[in-house]
């Protein structure tokens, strides 16, 4: 049954990305950071188009009449609404980029086109094209005799419309042949390679009359099915994944971007060859790939153009002189990234690799840094004769090739590598270390909300629990036993493990709060998550609201639950924070202070997490750590600088403007200051 508090998943995601775009428009954000948010907006959208638009096109073919369970929309209706919303945001994206670039002129950073280049710059550019670029180009002419070339996913090309007496003649020039940014002297003035090639395109087709030309970029579907990808006795799953990746790279086009409109005949020709409708054509004024903006920081050292430096802090209560296992044995430790450093966790791995009493290390890996110290430690441990079991999730979207590489390196080092259940991803962040002692063995467990990735630990907010609790360790052992035998955990003592015993516990916690509320007692439930779309959980949250339970949610991304609807969700408050750091930690809080339960988790409230993945949530059994997590959630809920408040129509609106600086609450800035104070710094 479709409820009035449901929101369509795809449209909710677009509203999330709009919040990212708002950061690119925010005059309080430093200028280079504004550009970064423009690039993040575009990168997010690229992935959305690849995956969600690609999936919706598939559904139009396979299940054209199947309605979305949250909105009642058929695939064709959803696709139409998605493309329309994306089109509506294009002018804002264009304005945000050019408004920022206009302000950067004051600091000498100027995006130059050939027409507004200085005379001496034009001379340089012409020489640069002739000497450095032209020889690298491979232009081709298309007509009735020539097959249309395969245009690579998200690659930039120049499309040239050539005069013809019969039919359309086109020229195609790949533009990714050299460094994309062309600096004009020692200043911050620059031109993009595709604009240079576009200007000199007539020289590439000397015997042709060029009618017009445009920069184009094609996005291809990233939707691939793993249903038939289970390894058999004769095939390594890595080989299966390599073949799927090859197929994805050659999938159908789902979007065509152009920086200027070719005439109608040429435009229709491109759309026909790419098998796209007019609604899948996007005319954009900005560069079609904004990833180059991250390099512009090299043009200037002006500190006001960037966020103030934020170095992850080393906690004063974690001794650098005492080994991590001894410290964890005394009390649980909860690290908060990026405010606190990942170093204590890396130390734990390094020490385990070298400790002669450590018998085994078991870990689940989803996404890793390009130069991963985690991999180094695991390989070192295996080479030192320890049993090292590593679950590598080869199906982590767009990280498949990286993970195949890591799996091969781990195997070469002597690790045991497994891939987990064939029908679901393993998204948990779980580590189990077994160490021999005089009593037999002791165990150390780490459970995280984010990946074992040193790079993202500096820009994503995540929590990492390290504990020696024996019941948590026993549960962790059961998780790894299940993963090794292609089975699922059915019962636990402390950990909540999806898909069989996580959502049921969340529902049970909500039922407890509903019972307290109906008895006239104060009742409370809160969660900090990336996304919510699971209908069963949303229905239970609505039931809790109707019973009088106070429900507070911090939801960064997809939010299919509408708060504040009378009779349904009036007791639900939803806050979304988009700021300097990507909010990624997941925290569940149930009950008032005297009976409070707090968990950290790898799982969002989405069906893909609660039903279709192996996820792990860990309780914070130490009162001090519970209070730390609760303070974090309360701080996010009180943010009035970067927070947006969910509305009954599914939109999010900024908090009222803060008039007094003393009243400004920026949750991320406050956590930066708190981390510095805890490290003994001012």
Secondary structure, 3 states (H helix, E strand, C coil): CCCCCECCHHHHHHHHHHHHHHHHHCCCCCHHHHHHHHHHHHHHHHHHHHHHHHHHHHHHHHCCCCECCCCCCEHHHHHHHHHHHHHHHHHHHHHHHHHHHHHHHHHCEEECCHHHCCHHHHHHHHHHHHHHHHHHCCCEEECCCCCCCCCCCCCEEEEEEECCCCCCEEEEEECCCCCCEEECCCCEEEEEHHHHHHHCHHHHCCCCCEEEEEEEEEEECCCCCCCCCCCCCCCCHHHHHHHHHHHHHCCCEEEEEECCCCCHHHHHHHHHHHCCCHHHEEECCCCCCCHHHHHHHHHCCCHHHCCCCCCCECCCCCCCCCCHHHHHHHCCEEEEECCECCHHHHHHHHHHHHCCCEEEEEEEECCCCCCCHHHHHHHHHHHCCCEEEEEECCCCCCCHHHHHHHHHHHHHHCCEEECCCCCCEECCCEEEEEEEECCEEEEEEEEECCCCCCCHHHCEEEEEEEECCHHHHHHHHHHHHHHHCCCCCCCCCCCEEECCECHHHHHHHHHHHHHHHHCCCCCEEEEEECCECCHHHHHHHHHHHHHCCEEEEEECCCECECCCCCCCCCCEEEEEECCCCEECCEEEEECCHHHCEEEEECCCECHHHHCCEEEEEEECCCHHHHHHHHHHHHHHHHCCCCEEEECCCCCEEECCCCCCHHHCCCHHHHHHHHHHHHCCCC
